[in-house]
Amino acid sequence: MTHQDHQDPYRLASPQDSPATGGDRATGADAVSRGDVLRTLLWAVVVLSAVANMTASYSGAHPWVHLASGVVTVLAAGTLVVRGLRGRR
């Protein structure tokens, strides 16, 4: 068994989808899509902006900090909801 035959559990695409074997990475069953990456980034923005809003609340920051982090949270959460509803169609 060669190194190439060994399956890496942390690989994002299967070995037969690698460019070296002539496969198309975007069509692989194990490939990570742009939608998955965007969804992960949006969740990270929601969590970070909610934490920033909570921190601003406890620290007594200016109201514009609350407003800005709240707007970012609502926009990211709204985008997640819209993408989720469109994905059901």
Helices and strands as residue ranges (DSSP letters): G 3-5, G 15-17, G 19-21, G 25-27, H 34-59, H 63-87
